Amino acid sequence: MPSANEGARLARQAYDLTADLMAPRPAIYWADLIVTASVTYAAFALAVAADGGLVTIGWSLVAMLALYRGISFIHEITHLRPGEVPGFRLGWNLLIGIPALTPSFMYEGVHNLHHAKTRYGTKHDPEYLPLSHYAPARIVTFIAVSLLAPLGVALRFGLIAPLTFISPRVRVWATRKASALTINPAFARADVDQSKTPAWRLQELACWIWSWTLAAGAILGWIPLRTLGLAAAIFAGMALINQLRTVGAHAWRNESEPMTFEEQFLDSVNVPPPALLPALWAPVGLRYHALHHLLPRLPYHNLGKAHARLVNAAPPAYRLVEQSGLISGLGALLARSRAATAGRDAAARAMGR
């Protein structure tokens, strides 16, 4: 079993090799966000304007992938320190977060817990489940439920949000159980006081107003139902891709036992070049997920450069986390799932004799 000291040495060596890459470059963040948002809305407008068929499907796919890239910046926001990219959180919420009913407070204060060394892979980790020990059908269900994401955000901000401004009890419940982008249904936020901050309340109020504006527009006939349906389909497709990417981001072997730092790293996955498709299904640096767990402070635009350095100079263990693509990662997970299921079935039969 890898020791804590081995993990610390790997992290120290990795940091020494990449210390000059830790500073985020605001110009890259802003240019990427503005271009991504522009492509998202332009592609959506063209999909709506098209008469249907392949043209609508094509522009919808462009809008979906661009929206996915735009929403993925919420991950960067959780790791940026105050003042590193001035105004970026506000700009992202205005351009992407609020229009997509996915404000940054849904991830801030949550994702950092996934990186806590004493929480990773345990029942207290908001972003971990022992998927390798699930039955294959349960994994498929886990992936498919992501298609309900449009309904989830509509209920969160169209129904629950206004109630939180009326009832303190509802606010506490909503903060704990309905205000986090997680995959662990047992997770509950402990930072209830965060919901009283101006930033949280303004984001929640803006999403509430926007959700009701969309509903009123549809009811009054100002917004065609086809347009709303297309937007929901694009959002659902984006959520499905993200869920597939999530399933491929870790090995998911742990069953809530504390793990050493190196075990946590080895449980994560990189999908580096020469593979090209990961740039679409794991954008904004998410293809380097294991490297991100090794060095969480590295900005997304320097992960490729850091990876190249580590491949040449880091210990061989660094290369053990690589996958060739999403299909191979999903296939490996399903193979572990089938083996775990067969083991449980065999144990049950043995006990029944």
C-alpha positions as CSV (number, residue, x, y, z in Angstrom):
1,M,0.0,0.0,0.0
2,P,1.4,3.5,-0.9
3,S,2.6,5.4,2.2
4,A,1.7,9.0,3.1
5,N,5.4,9.9,2.7
6,E,5.5,8.6,-0.9
7,G,2.5,10.7,-1.7
8,A,4.1,13.8,-0.1
9,R,7.3,13.2,-2.1
10,L,5.3,13.0,-5.3
11,A,3.4,16.2,-4.5
12,R,6.6,18.0,-3.5
13,Q,8.4,17.0,-6.7
14,A,5.4,17.9,-8.8
15,Y,5.2,21.3,-7.2
16,D,8.9,22.0,-7.6
17,L,8.6,21.2,-11.3
18,T,5.6,23.5,-11.9
19,A,6.0,26.3,-9.3
20,D,6.3,28.9,-12.1
21,L,3.0,27.8,-13.6
22,M,0.7,28.4,-10.5
23,A,-0.3,32.0,-11.3
24,P,-3.6,32.2,-13.4
25,R,-3.6,34.6,-16.3
26,P,-6.7,36.8,-16.2
27,A,-6.6,37.6,-19.9
28,I,-6.9,33.9,-20.8
29,Y,-9.8,33.4,-18.4
30,W,-11.8,36.4,-19.6
31,A,-11.1,35.8,-23.3
32,D,-12.1,32.1,-23.0
33,L,-15.2,32.9,-21.1
34,I,-16.4,35.7,-23.5
35,V,-15.8,33.6,-26.6
36,T,-17.4,30.5,-25.1
37,A,-20.5,32.5,-24.0
38,S,-20.7,34.1,-27.4
39,V,-20.6,30.8,-29.2
40,T,-23.1,29.3,-26.8
41,Y,-25.8,31.9,-27.4
42,A,-25.0,32.3,-31.1
43,A,-25.3,28.6,-31.7
44,F,-28.5,28.4,-29.7
45,A,-30.0,31.3,-31.7
46,L,-29.2,29.5,-34.9
47,A,-30.7,26.3,-33.6
48,V,-33.9,28.1,-32.7
49,A,-34.0,29.9,-36.1
50,A,-33.5,26.7,-38.1
51,D,-36.5,24.9,-39.4
52,G,-35.5,21.7,-37.7
53,G,-33.8,18.6,-38.9
54,L,-30.1,18.2,-39.1
55,V,-29.4,21.9,-39.0
56,T,-31.1,22.4,-35.7
57,I,-29.4,19.2,-34.3
58,G,-26.0,20.5,-35.5
59,W,-26.3,23.9,-34.0
60,S,-27.8,22.4,-30.8
61,L,-24.7,20.2,-30.4
62,V,-22.5,23.2,-30.8
63,A,-24.5,25.1,-28.2
64,M,-24.4,22.1,-25.9
65,L,-20.6,21.7,-26.0
66,A,-20.1,25.4,-25.7
67,L,-22.4,25.6,-22.7
68,Y,-20.6,22.6,-21.2
69,R,-17.3,24.4,-21.5
70,G,-18.8,27.6,-20.1
71,I,-20.4,25.9,-17.0
72,S,-17.1,24.0,-16.4
73,F,-15.5,27.3,-15.4
74,I,-17.4,26.9,-12.1
75,H,-14.7,24.5,-11.2
76,E,-12.0,27.1,-11.8
77,I,-13.9,29.6,-9.7
78,T,-13.8,27.4,-6.6
79,H,-10.0,27.3,-6.8
80,L,-9.3,30.9,-7.6
81,R,-8.1,33.1,-4.7
82,P,-9.7,36.5,-4.2
83,G,-8.2,39.1,-6.6
84,E,-6.4,36.6,-8.8
85,V,-8.8,37.1,-11.7
86,P,-10.7,40.3,-10.7
87,G,-14.5,40.2,-11.4
88,F,-14.4,36.8,-12.9
89,R,-16.9,35.2,-10.6
90,L,-19.4,38.0,-11.2
91,G,-18.8,38.0,-14.9
92,W,-19.2,34.2,-15.1
93,N,-22.5,34.3,-13.1
94,L,-23.9,37.0,-15.3
95,L,-22.9,35.3,-18.6
96,I,-23.4,31.6,-17.7
97,G,-24.3,30.8,-14.2
98,I,-27.5,32.7,-13.8
99,P,-28.9,32.1,-17.3
100,A,-28.2,28.4,-16.9
101,L,-29.7,28.4,-13.3
102,T,-26.3,27.1,-12.1
103,P,-24.9,29.9,-9.9
104,S,-21.4,29.6,-8.4
105,F,-22.7,29.2,-4.8
106,M,-23.8,25.7,-5.8
107,Y,-20.1,24.7,-6.1
108,E,-18.2,27.1,-3.9
109,G,-17.7,25.7,-0.4
110,V,-18.5,22.2,-1.7
111,H,-15.9,21.2,-4.3
112,N,-13.0,22.0,-1.9
113,L,-14.3,19.3,0.4
114,H,-13.6,16.7,-2.4
115,H,-9.9,17.8,-2.1
116,A,-9.7,17.5,1.7
117,K,-7.3,14.6,2.4
118,T,-9.3,13.3,5.3
119,R,-12.6,13.3,3.3
120,Y,-11.7,12.1,-0.2
121,G,-13.4,8.8,-1.0
122,T,-15.3,8.7,2.3
123,K,-19.0,9.2,3.0
124,H,-18.2,12.8,3.8
125,D,-16.9,13.5,0.2
126,P,-19.6,15.3,-1.8
127,E,-18.2,14.1,-5.1
128,Y,-17.4,10.4,-4.5
129,L,-19.4,7.1,-4.5
130,P,-18.0,3.6,-4.6
131,L,-19.2,3.1,-8.2
132,S,-16.8,0.2,-8.8
133,H,-18.8,-1.8,-6.3
134,Y,-22.2,-1.0,-7.8
135,A,-24.0,-3.3,-10.1
136,P,-23.8,-2.3,-13.8
137,A,-27.5,-1.5,-13.9
138,R,-27.1,0.9,-11.0
139,I,-24.2,2.7,-12.8
140,V,-26.3,3.1,-15.9
141,T,-29.1,4.6,-13.7
142,F,-26.6,6.9,-12.1
143,I,-25.6,8.2,-15.5
144,A,-29.2,8.4,-16.9
145,V,-30.6,10.4,-13.9
146,S,-28.5,13.4,-15.1
147,L,-31.0,13.9,-17.9
148,L,-33.4,15.3,-15.2
149,A,-31.0,18.2,-14.5
150,P,-33.3,20.8,-16.3
151,L,-36.2,19.8,-14.0
152,G,-33.9,19.9,-11.0
153,V,-32.7,23.5,-11.5
154,A,-36.2,24.6,-12.4
155,L,-37.6,23.3,-9.2
156,R,-34.6,24.6,-7.1
157,F,-35.0,28.2,-8.3
158,G,-38.5,28.4,-9.5
159,L,-40.1,26.7,-6.5
160,I,-37.7,26.4,-3.6
161,A,-35.8,29.7,-3.9
162,P,-38.8,31.9,-3.2
163,L,-39.7,29.8,-0.2
164,T,-36.2,30.3,1.2
165,F,-36.9,34.1,1.3
166,I,-40.1,33.5,3.3
167,S,-39.2,30.6,5.7
168,P,-35.9,30.4,7.6
169,R,-36.6,26.7,8.1
170,V,-36.8,26.1,4.4
171,R,-33.6,28.1,3.9
172,V,-31.7,25.9,6.2
173,W,-33.0,22.7,4.6
174,A,-32.4,24.1,1.1
175,T,-28.8,25.2,2.0
176,R,-28.0,21.8,3.4
177,K,-29.7,19.5,0.9
178,A,-30.5,21.4,-2.3
179,S,-27.7,23.9,-2.8
180,A,-24.7,21.8,-3.9
181,L,-23.6,20.2,-7.2
182,T,-22.7,16.7,-5.8
183,I,-23.1,13.1,-6.6
184,N,-23.3,11.8,-3.0
185,P,-26.9,11.9,-2.0
186,A,-25.9,11.6,1.7
187,F,-24.0,14.9,1.6
188,A,-25.3,17.9,3.5
189,R,-23.7,21.3,3.5
190,A,-22.6,22.4,6.9
191,D,-21.9,26.1,6.0
192,V,-25.5,27.2,6.4
193,D,-24.5,30.8,7.3
194,Q,-23.1,31.2,3.8
195,S,-26.7,31.4,2.5
196,K,-27.0,34.7,4.4
197,T,-24.2,36.4,2.5
198,P,-25.1,39.1,-0.1
199,A,-23.4,37.1,-2.9
200,W,-25.4,34.0,-2.3
201,R,-28.7,35.9,-1.9
202,L,-28.2,38.0,-5.0
203,Q,-27.4,34.9,-7.1
204,E,-30.4,33.0,-5.7
205,L,-32.7,36.0,-6.3
206,A,-31.4,36.5,-9.8
207,C,-32.0,32.8,-10.6
208,W,-35.5,33.0,-9.1
209,I,-36.4,36.0,-11.2
210,W,-34.9,34.5,-14.3
211,S,-36.8,31.1,-13.8
212,W,-40.1,33.0,-13.3
213,T,-39.4,35.2,-16.3
214,L,-39.0,32.1,-18.5
215,A,-42.2,30.5,-17.1
216,A,-44.2,33.7,-17.6
217,G,-42.8,34.1,-21.1
218,A,-44.0,30.6,-22.0
219,I,-47.4,31.0,-20.4
220,L,-48.0,34.4,-22.1
221,G,-46.8,33.1,-25.4
222,W,-43.7,35.4,-25.6
223,I,-41.3,32.5,-25.6
224,P,-42.3,29.6,-27.9
225,L,-42.4,26.2,-26.1
226,R,-40.1,24.9,-28.8
227,T,-37.4,27.3,-27.7
228,L,-37.7,26.3,-24.1
229,G,-37.8,22.6,-25.1
230,L,-34.7,23.1,-27.1
231,A,-32.9,24.8,-24.3
232,A,-33.9,22.1,-21.9
233,A,-32.7,19.4,-24.3
234,I,-29.3,21.2,-24.6
235,F,-29.0,21.5,-20.9
236,A,-29.9,17.8,-20.4
237,G,-27.4,16.7,-23.0
238,M,-24.7,18.9,-21.3
239,A,-25.5,17.3,-17.9
240,L,-25.3,13.8,-19.5
241,I,-21.9,14.5,-20.9
242,N,-20.7,15.8,-17.6
243,Q,-22.0,12.7,-15.8
244,L,-20.2,10.5,-18.2
245,R,-17.1,12.6,-17.7
246,T,-17.5,12.3,-13.9
247,V,-17.8,8.5,-14.2
248,G,-14.5,8.5,-16.1
249,A,-12.7,10.9,-13.7
250,H,-11.9,8.3,-11.0
251,A,-11.5,4.6,-10.5
252,W,-14.1,4.7,-7.7
253,R,-12.6,1.7,-5.9
254,N,-12.8,3.1,-2.3
255,E,-15.6,2.1,0.0
256,S,-15.4,5.1,2.5
257,E,-12.1,4.1,4.1
258,P,-9.5,6.9,4.6
259,M,-6.9,6.9,1.8
260,T,-3.3,8.1,1.7
261,F,-2.6,11.0,-0.6
262,E,-0.9,8.7,-3.2
263,E,-3.9,6.4,-3.1
264,Q,-6.2,9.4,-3.8
265,F,-4.0,10.3,-6.7
266,L,-3.9,6.8,-8.1
267,D,-7.7,6.6,-7.8
268,S,-8.0,9.6,-10.2
269,V,-7.6,9.7,-14.0
270,N,-5.7,11.7,-16.7
271,V,-6.7,11.5,-20.3
272,P,-3.8,13.4,-22.0
273,P,-2.9,14.0,-25.6
274,P,-2.7,12.6,-28.2
275,A,-6.4,11.9,-27.6
276,L,-8.4,14.9,-29.0
277,L,-12.0,14.2,-28.0
278,P,-11.3,14.8,-24.3
279,A,-11.0,18.5,-25.2
280,L,-14.8,18.4,-25.8
281,W,-16.0,16.0,-23.1
282,A,-13.5,17.1,-20.4
283,P,-13.0,20.8,-21.2
284,V,-11.2,23.6,-19.1
285,G,-8.5,21.2,-17.9
286,L,-10.8,18.5,-16.7
287,R,-8.9,15.9,-18.8
288,Y,-6.0,16.3,-16.3
289,H,-8.1,15.3,-13.3
290,A,-5.4,13.3,-11.6
291,L,-2.9,16.1,-12.0
292,H,-5.5,18.5,-10.6
293,H,-5.8,16.3,-7.5
294,L,-2.0,16.4,-7.3
295,L,-1.8,20.1,-7.7
296,P,-5.2,21.8,-7.2
297,R,-3.8,25.3,-7.5
298,L,-2.7,24.9,-11.1
299,P,-4.8,27.0,-13.4
300,Y,-6.5,25.1,-16.2
301,H,-4.5,26.8,-19.0
302,N,-1.2,25.5,-17.6
303,L,-2.2,21.9,-16.9
304,G,-1.0,20.6,-20.3
305,K,2.4,22.3,-19.9
306,A,2.7,20.9,-16.4
307,H,1.7,17.4,-17.5
308,A,4.5,17.4,-20.2
309,R,7.1,18.3,-17.5
310,L,5.9,15.6,-15.1
311,V,5.9,13.0,-17.8
312,N,9.6,13.6,-18.3
313,A,10.7,14.1,-14.7
314,A,8.2,12.7,-12.2
315,P,8.3,9.2,-10.7
316,P,6.8,6.3,-12.8
317,A,3.7,6.4,-10.6
318,Y,2.6,9.6,-12.3
319,R,2.0,7.6,-15.6
320,L,-0.2,5.0,-13.9
321,V,-3.3,7.2,-13.9
322,E,-3.5,7.6,-17.6
323,Q,-6.5,6.4,-19.7
324,S,-6.7,6.5,-23.5
325,G,-10.2,7.9,-23.6
326,L,-13.7,7.9,-22.1
327,I,-14.8,4.6,-23.6
328,S,-11.8,2.7,-22.1
329,G,-12.4,4.4,-18.7
330,L,-16.1,3.4,-18.7
331,G,-15.2,-0.1,-19.9
332,A,-12.8,-0.5,-17.0
333,L,-15.4,0.7,-14.5
334,L,-18.0,-1.7,-15.8
335,A,-15.5,-4.6,-15.7
336,R,-14.8,-3.8,-12.1
337,S,-18.5,-3.5,-11.4
338,R,-19.2,-6.9,-13.0
339,A,-16.4,-8.5,-11.0
340,A,-17.7,-7.1,-7.8
341,T,-21.2,-8.2,-8.6
342,A,-20.0,-11.7,-9.4
343,G,-18.0,-11.8,-6.2
344,R,-21.1,-10.8,-4.1
345,D,-23.2,-13.4,-5.9
346,A,-20.7,-16.1,-5.3
347,A,-20.5,-15.2,-1.6
348,A,-24.3,-15.2,-1.3
349,R,-24.4,-18.7,-2.9
350,A,-21.7,-19.9,-0.6
351,M,-23.6,-18.7,2.4
352,G,-26.8,-20.3,1.2
353,R,-25.3,-23.8,1.0
